[in-house]
Amino acid sequence: MKSEREQDQKKIIGMFNAIAKTYDTTNRILSFRQDEKWRKDAIARALRWVYAFKGDLQNLAVGDVACGTADMLLHIVQDLEHKGSLARMYGIDPSEEMLRLAQDKIAKQAPKQAPIQLECLEAKNLSPLQNEELDLITIAYGLRNVLDRHAALREFSRTLKKGGVLLVLEFMRCDQRGILGTLAHFYTSKILPIIGMLLSRNYSAYAYLPASIEDFISVDELEDELNAVGLEVVEKKHYLYKSVSCILAVKNTQEQACT
Ligand SMILES: C[S@@+](CC[C@H](N)C(=O)[O-])C[C@H]1O[C@@H](n2cnc3c(N)ncnc32)[C@H](O)[C@@H]1O
């Protein structure tokens, strides 16, 4: 029998299957296209850290977890076109509908030879990936949906090379906001679910967003969890008055047992 957490996880994945078709349009409208700007900025920062540890950006092995409709994958391919090259790239997501749209977008927008492989998997078990295979793992607006977060973070640490980089882009819980932060929070918690519902015709999916942010951890708490699996936070950048955060962590270059 499935545990309560497994059943809740199944519901979350089902919800993404249900909103997949309207996901991209809703995202762009709700963020006034800022989501693209934040993704690009976060990817550029992550690649700078990969470069700092690896010495170049050639033949990178990259995994985008909770890849959804492949926005991060496509931005990474685009960014690396001028800066380096890809050996392989995994797009990982448990939602079949999201992956179907990702496949279509990759076929239309990525260069034909881009070595992208999509895998229908949850973040807590990345078993097709080898130990220390990846130079970079990204997870954008995905970690909040992963109920077994500790298992997922252990998997990120296992699959990253030493000196490999993890990029988390997420609506983190934030307990201290200024006036503008409070306004931004009002927008994400009250206005955004209503517009999201009208655009997607799925109220529960967009009511889930503010609830999942309130139930989520803060940047400091994530930093502790990352440390516990041997990932050291090297940079933090906040967008929209701390509503969205980019956290960059590097896998320790010294030997450490993961707990
Ligand atoms: C808000 S979307 C983000 C998609 C994409 N990363 C983006 O930036 O647009 C969250 C994604 O998390 C995926 N997801 C839900 N549960 C997950 C899990 N346990 N492991 C990995 N991904 C999960 C969903 O299927 C969905 O595609």
The ligand as an ORCA input file, in Angstrom:
! r2SCAN-3c Opt
* xyz 0 1
  C       6.294     24.369    -11.588
  S       6.804     23.104    -12.678
  C       8.412     23.655    -13.159
  C       8.789     23.157    -14.513
  C      10.083     23.721    -15.083
  N      11.235     23.368    -14.302
  C      10.021     25.215    -15.255
  O      10.952     25.884    -14.801
  O       9.073     25.698    -15.846
  C       7.155     21.819    -11.528
  C       7.548     20.497    -12.164
  O       7.902     19.597    -11.108
  C       7.548     18.304    -11.521
  N       7.504     17.406    -10.364
  C       6.465     17.173     -9.522
  N       6.826     16.271     -8.611
  C       8.110     15.931     -8.861
  C       9.034     15.012     -8.277
  N       8.689     14.290     -7.215
  N      10.254     14.883     -8.820
  C      10.610     15.636     -9.898
  N       9.785     16.510    -10.489
  C       8.549     16.656     -9.982
  C       6.193     18.516    -12.182
  O       5.793     17.441    -12.980
  C       6.438     19.815    -12.948
  O       6.827     19.579    -14.260
*
